[in-house]
Amino acid sequence: YADFEVSDTLIFVGANPAIAHPIMWERVAANRTNPLTIVIDPRRTETAVFADHHIAPYPKSELILLYGIANLLIRNEWIDPDFIDRHTNGFSDFAAHVETFDLETVARQTGLETKVIVELAETIHQGKRVSIWWTMGVNQSHLGVRTAQAIINICLMTGNIGRPGT
């Protein structure tokens, strides 16, 4: 939970910690770095109201959004190749898989403006200590495992894992 207090960018996917995880939310509130907070959730939850940005894709389209973000990160070379080489395997297969999730397709399938998708990818790229969190909104989906994997893959691609605040 200490990561909540030192992240400069906090992204919550299908999570409403302001209500469902109050201890977690207290740690977010204790972050003195004034982190950028983003909620990706079709619902306008209490956490979304408190966040700096609420991104509301169509229900059940979060995985498509995450694959589109991964594709943008790769295409723009906003990834950490050294981290990828040292800590992952199968990256080229993943990159080939997400290649089909182009910006226009992702925008159409998620209901989001292309500008919002690009800004989210840029935010992940520009953050120094980005942490992405998910809870039951992801876990209780038939695509939950794939969605969690996509979140983890974004963290691995950008080196936002295994360091304080990530």
Salt bridges, closest charged atoms under 4 A:
GLU5 OE2 - ARG27 NE 2.36
ASP41 OD2 - ARG43 NH2 2.67
